[in-house]
Amino acid sequence: MANPSLQGLRVLVTRPALQAEALCQMLAARGAEVRRLPLQAIEPARQTAAAARALVAARDARWWIFTSVNAVRFAAQLDQGVWPATIAVGRATADALERRGCTPRVPDAAYSSEAVLQLPELAEVAGTRLALISGEDGLDVLADTLSGRGAELTRITVYRRVALPLSAAVLDAALAGCEVILLTSAEALAHLFASATPAQQHALQAVQLVVPSRRVVEEAARRGCRRPPLVPEQVSDEAYVHCLEQWHAASSERPS
């Protein structure tokens, strides 16, 4: 093992199955005991024909703003044409756009909606046509702020997350001895708690969570989670792993 920085740490990864592999491999390579419990599946938007028409109609927008890798993937399935200039919320999203041949604009430091809104290209957008391409739970802070700045904003939904059923037995097995749970959204956390028995909810409240954003931190607090969730500096596999490494090292140094 090249870098046993997470040796023995029991980590539950709840990402959709198709998106979890690389992260799980990185965690396992560092000695973590990885468990997988997909909480959601990623599916095309309900109205794919309407989304495809909206993408074509937005071809003259100044920027297409993509909120996730899934937004890029499903938009590419619907529209094989030449896209306008693009903006990516995160590094992984930017990488997906680059693989499609785009040269996306991406924040230099933090990868978040707030960082995207600080890009100089979006500072003065009154009367500017923009398209926000996302899932059904698209980033409201982006849409609200850009509309507030006077942009002619079109929201295009190209995918949706679908909650997967969880039995008490499956959840018991996943939580047994679990020390850390990696979550991808507030909706995933809410689904996890809604599927849990009262005893399982009590166990969830004591586990260390790693979450992508302040919104999920707030959902965790609302659910009674007692440990402040960890939030990586960026939404990327590498950032999640680095965040866990720092936490695990600090935890190991504390007296028991």
N, C-alpha and C positions, 0 to 999 in steps of 0.2 A: 504493500500500500504506500503510495508516494507521499501522501499528506494526510495522516490520520487525525486531522484537526477536529473531527466530530465523532471520534471513536466511541461507539456504544450508545450514542444519542438516538432515542427512538422518536422518529419523525413521521407524522401522518401527512401525506400530500393529498389534497382534495381537488386538485385541478382536473378539468376534463381530460379523459384518457389520452386523446391525441396530442395534448399539449404538455403532458407530464413527464414524458420519457427522458428528455435531456436533463431536466432538473433532478429527477430521481437518480440518474446515473452519476451526476456530479456529487450528490449527497452520499451515495453509496461509496464512491471513490475516496471519500474522506472518512469513511468508517461508520457512517450513520446506519442505523437499522431502519430502513425505509418501508413504510406501509402505504398502500394506495387505496383511496376511497373517493372515487369521482362523485362529486355531489351534483354536477350538472353536465348535460350534453350540449354541444353547440350545433345548432341547426340553422338552415336558411330562414330568412324572414318569411312571415306568412304570405306576404304579397310580393313575390319575387318579380313578377312582371311589372308591377308598379315601380319597384325599386330600380329595375333596369331602365325603365323609361325616365325616371328621375335622374339617373346618372347621365344619360344622353342629354337631357334638357339642361343639366348643369355644366355642360362642356365648356361654356364660356365664362365660368366662374374664375375669379382671380386665383383662388386657392381651394384645393380640396384638403380638408383637415381629417386625418384618420386617427381614431382613438385607440386602435388595437390591431394586433396581427390578424385577428379574425375579421376585422373590418376590411383589411386589405385582401385577405384570401377570398372572402365572399363577394366583394366588389369585383375582383378579377374574374370570378366565375360568371358574373352578370354582364361585364363590359370588357371586351377585348380591344377597345379602341385606344387612341392616344389620350392620355389624361392630362389635365392642366397641371400647373405647379402644385406640389404637395407639401403638407406639413404633417409631421408625425408627433404624437404625444410622447412616445418612448423610443428607446434605442432599438428594441426588438421590432417595433412597428416600422421604424426607419429602415432596418435591415430588410424587412419584407418588401417594402417599397423599392429598395435598391435592386432586389432580385427581379423585380418586374421591369426594371430599366428606368425608374424615376431617380431624381436627385432631391430627396426631401430636405426641407428645412426642419431642424430639430433643436430644441434648447441645448445650450452648451453645458449646463450643469444639471440641475434637478429636472427629472422627467415627470412632469405633472401638468394638470390643466392650468394651474397658476403660472407655471414657467412658460407654457405656450402663450398665454395671454400677455406675457411680458416681451414677446418677440417684437422687434420694431416693425415688422411687416404687418402686425395686427394692431398697432397703436392707433392709427388713423384710418378707420375702415367705413366711415359714413358713406353710404351709397355704393359700397363695394359688394359685389356678388361673391359669396362664400358658400361652400357646401361642407357640412359636417357629416361625416360618414361613420356610422357606428352601429351598435346593436340596439335592441329595444330599450335597454337601460343606459342609453347614451349619456354623456357627461353634461348634465344640466348647467353646471357652472360655465362651461364654454359657451353653450348656446345662449344662456341668459346674458352673459357679459358682452358677447359680440353683438347680439341684438341691441343691447343697451347702448353700444357705441355707434349704432346706426347702420350696421351692416345689413345687407339684403341676404339673410341667411336661409339656406335650405337644409333641413335635416333629412338625411337619407338612411333608413334602417335596412341593413343588408343581412343581419343575422339575429338570432335570439338564443338565450340560454333556457334550457328546459330542465327543471329539477328532476333528479332520478330518485326512485323510491328507495327508502332505507328501512330495513327491518331492525328490530331491537337486537337480534342475535348478531347481525352483521356489524352494527355499531358497537356492541359490546366487544367483539373481537378486535375492532379497529382501535378502540380506546384503551384496551388492557395494557397497562404499563406505559401508555403514550406520554411523552414529555413535551412535545411540540406539535402544533397543528399549523400547517401552511394553508391560508385561505386566499381566495382570489377576488371576493366581492362581498358586499353587505348582504346581497341576496343569498349567497352560498351559506353564510353564517346563520342567517335567519332560517334557512331550510334545515340546517344541521340541528338547531335547537328545536324546531318544530317537529322533527322526526324523533327526537330523543325522549326517553322516559324521564320522570322527575329525577331519578337517581343518576341517569346519564347526564342530564343537564347540570346537576351538581358537580359531576366530574369535569364536564366541559368548562365550568366556571373557574376551575383550579388550574387548567392547563395553560402553558405559555402559547400564545397565538403569535403568528407572523402574518401581517396583513399589508395590502398595497397602498392604503390611503387613510386619511383622516376620517373619511366617511365610515370606513369599516371599524376604526377605533371607536367611533361614537356608537355604532351598533353593538360592539362588544360591551361597552359600558352599560348600554340599555339592557343587555341580556344578563347583567350581573357578573361579568367576568372580573375576577379579582386581581389579575396581573395586568399591568399596562402592556398592551400588545407592542411587539416590535414592528417597526416600519422601515424597510430598506430605503436607502437614499434614492434608488432608481427601481423601476419595475422591470427587472431582468433576472434571469437565472443566476448570473454571477453575483448580483447585488443581494439576492435572497441568501445565497450561500455565505457570502461575506458577513452579512448581518448576523446569521446564525453562528458563524465562527467567533465573532467578537463576543456575542452573548455567552456562548458555551465556555470560552476561555475565562471570561469574567466570573461566571458561575462556579467554575472549577477552583478559582482562587479564593472564593469566599469560604470562611469556616463553616462546617456543617453543624 
